[in-house]
Amino acid sequence: MILTKWFHFLLLTSIVIAGCEGRAIPATQPPTATTVRVVQAAPFPTAAPLQPTVERAIQAIEASPVPTAETPMGCVEEATIPLHTVEATLDYTAHTVAVQQRTRTINTTGSALMSVVFMIEPNRYPGIFTLEGVNTVDGDAPTVAAYELTGRRLDVELTSPLDMGCALALQLDFRLNITPIGQVLSATSGYLGYSARQFNLGLWLPTVAVYRDGAWQTPDPALVGEPMVYGIADWDVSLHVTNAPPDLIAAAPGTVVQVDAERWRIRHNAAREVTISLSPDYRVASAQTEGGVTVEAYTFNDALVNSENVPVDGAAHLLEVATEALGMYADLFGAYPYDRFVIIQADFRDGMEFSDLVFVGGEWFRTFPGSPASYLTIITVHEVAHQWWYARVGNDQALTPWLDEALATYSEYIYYEEYHPELKDWWWTFRVDTFLPRDYDAKPVNSSVYEFTSAREYINAVYLRGARMLHQLRAELGTDAFFDWLRRYADSGAGRVVSEADFWSLLSPAQREATAATRMQYTTGT
């Protein structure tokens, strides 16, 4: 029996964990702690123009124009999201990236600002990120008085206040030294790393930090989880790749134009980040959801494996499952807002979600038994669900990780309920009960990432116990009311960073009363 075989496999492998799980910072590799402070001389030179892009790419993308970083600055009547315009040169052989990034941001905080703060995720580890300069663009006022980089936080201090509703364009020049997957960065952080056949640029670009409750949100690193808070922005990325193997393929979200063999231009609007994966070995296949969204799968030859001497096509299964899940979640939680969705076989463990692009770890292809009762299915639908519970509705992944991870985990069950109802009980046993017996003393579902000392403890409380809580809430509310609640949450939280108070506030007084015991059982302070 396949289920019996996989159940024993589960018990014998202590490293088996869920998608987006177990990405811990090794205790021997703390985040960069050195503070680098630079005080600007005054006056400073105007930032150099961006490198010219190829005219054909410009013409191809201009059909849907957005403002550029050179748009005249000044106060505006209606606030908009940041725009990042990026020129990057990747030396494929040297594993380095030189980046010139212009960020046009608007003060929507409600008061004047004397600084703008960026999240620099690549500086989570030493030796990856080198900041070469920060300037305003074209003599913009206010100007940069000083900037200070400590770990993942870059404070850009201004010479005069940036008033509410006013815009500022900043240019960041920096270099990235990309390391092999599994070295320096943990193996599960391979979304920023390279292997013999894959080069991944995930969380590689600075983002404007989210401003909430009178402060810039830049969470400290943690032993487990993904302590990040990302707002949404528009992205216009030009990537030039040198010293690359022939026939290089770039997997990226949004509108992608390959200008020539070495150049791509990617426009990705209203997204929390933009991720690119390159390889000369990708096999590309596509399908469409019933709603007309194109799902593109980028896999390798080893996605085709032998299970009990029978060929099994993991790539075809990946594409089928992703297409089913994307269409179903769109019906339940609200339309998927883009024309394309990208899913990639990863040379690192587990899976990882990004805006409109996800990775699924290669180990799940190698162990795929040819059945939906598998981790390849589970991880795929988990990452697809993050297009609603992360990409569409943002949350503080340090303080309230359950708002994306518990919902994504329970969305796995919803997929099985719809497409493989005969496996519903199997999912609970395989996915939850084996790791989380009913008498397990787990922490509250709404614990922060800082309250855990191991990935297993974190997963049990946030992912698995969170799924149990949501299932119990569904029983108390009724299925129709439960999914109406999640749909209203997805709609009201679209493009925002929400709190657990926002989540619970969508329950009526009668529903809050009906669910009070469950909320008290599983959480604190709700």
Residue, then its C-alpha position, 0 to 999 in steps of 0.5 A: m500500500i502506498l499510504t503505508k509505505w509513506f507513513h513509514f517513510l515519514l516516521l523514519t525521516s526526522i528531517v521531513i517538514a512542511g513547505c516554508e518550514g524549518r528555515a532556521i538561522p544556524a546558531t553558528q551563523p548569526p546575522t550581520a551585526t556590524t553597523v556601517r554608518v556613512v555621513q554624506a558630504a554636502p553638496f553631493p553629486t547627482a546620481a548617475p543615469l540608469q544604464p540604457t535598456v534595449e529599445r525593443a524591451i521598452q516598446a514591448i512593455e510600454a503598453s502598460p506604462v507606469p511612472t518611472a523613478e525620474t517622474p518629477m518629485g513633489c507632493v501628490e494628491e493621491a498616495t501610491i505604492p513605491l516603485h523600484t526601478v532596477e538595473a542589475t548585472l549578474d556574472y553567472t560564473a563569478h556568482t556576483v550581482a552589481v545592482q543600481q536600484r532607484t526607489r520612488t517612495i511616498n510618505t503615507t505615514g500621516s506625519a513628516l519623516m526625517s528618515v526612510v528605512f529599507m529592509i535589506e534581507p540579503n544582509r541577514y548573513p555576513g559576506i553577501f551584501t555590500l552597500e556602495g552608496v545611497n543618494t537622492v535622484d536628480g538633486d531631489a529634496p530633501t537630500v540624504a544626510a547620512y545612512e546607517l546599515t545594521g543587519r537587515r535594516l538600512d536607515v536613510e536620514l534626510t536633511s529636511p522633513l519629507d512631508m506627508g503625501c510627498a515623494l522621494a526618489l533614492q538610489l541604492d548601489f550595492r553588490l551581492n556575492i551569491t553563495p552555493i546553496g547549503q553554504v553560508l546560508s542554510a540549505t533551506s534558504g537556497y532561494l538566494g543561492y546557486s547550484a550546478r544547474q540553478f541560480n536563484l535570486g529571491l529576496w535579493l532586492p531592498t524593500v521599503a520597510v512597512y511603517r505601522d504604529g509610529a515605527w518602521q517594522t524591521p523584525d529581528p532575525a529568529l532561529v525559525g520561521e521567516p521574520m519579515v514584513y513586506g508591503i507591496a510595490d511596483w517593480d521594473v527590473s532589467l537583468h543583464v547576465t554575463n558569462a552564462p551557459p548557452d540557452l539560459i532560461a529565466a523563470a520570473p513573475g509578471t511581464v517578462v521580455q527576453v531582450d536577447a540571449e543575455r538580457w531580460r526585463i521584468r515588470h511586476n506590479a503590486a507585488r511584495e518582491v520580485t524573484i528570478s530563477l535561472s537555469p539552462d536545464y529547465r523544462v517548461a510546461s504550462a496549463q491554464t486554470e478555468g479562469g484563464v490564468t497560465v500556470e508555468a512549471y519549470t522542472f529538471n529531467d530528474a522530475l521524471v523518476n522510477s517508483e517501483n520500476v514504473p516511470v512517474d512524471g513529477a513535473a506533470h503532477l506538479l503542473e496539474v496540482a498547481t493548476e487545480a489549486l490555483g483555480m480552486y483558491a481563486d473561487l474560494f478566496g478571490a480572483y488571482p490578480y495576475d495572468r501568470f503563475v510560476i512554479i519551480q523545482a528547487d535545488f533546496r529543501d521544502g518550498m518557499e513562496f514569493s509573489d506569483l512564484v513559488f519553489v518546491g524542493g527537489e527531494w519531493f520529486r525524487t520521493f514522489p510515489g505517483s500518488p496524490a498521497s505525497y509531499l509533492t502534492i502537499i507542498t505544492v498546494h501549500e505554496v500555491a495557497h500562499q498567493w492569498w495568505y502572504a502575497r495578497v494578504g500580508n502579515d507580520q511573519a515575525l509576530t503573527p506567522w500563523l496568519d499565513e502559515a496556519l491558513a496555508t496549511y489548512s488550505e492543503y486540507i481544503y484541496y484534498e477535500e475537493y479533489h481527493p476526498e478519499l484522502k481527507d483522513w490520510w491528510w490529518t494522520f500523515r500531516v498533523d496527527t503523527f507530529l502533533p498527538r492530541d495530548y501534545d503540549a504545544k504553544p499557542v497558535n498565535s505565538s511569535v517566531y521568537e518563542f521557539t527554539s526548534a523548527r519542529e516546535y514552531i511547525n507543531a504550534v503554528y502550522l499544525r495546531g493552527a490547522r486544527m483550530l481552523h477546522q474546529l472554527r469551521a465546525e462551529l461557524g458552519t462551512d458556508a459562514f467559514f468560507d465567507w469569513l475567509r473570503r471577506y478577510a482576503d478581500s479586506g486585506a488585499g495589498r495590506v499588512v494586516s493583524e490578527a485583530d483584523f482577522w477576528s474583527l470580521l466575525s459577528p458578535a454572535q460568531r465571536e460568542a460561538t467560537a470563544a471557547t476555541r479561540m481561548q483553547y488555541t490562542t492567547g489574547t483573542 
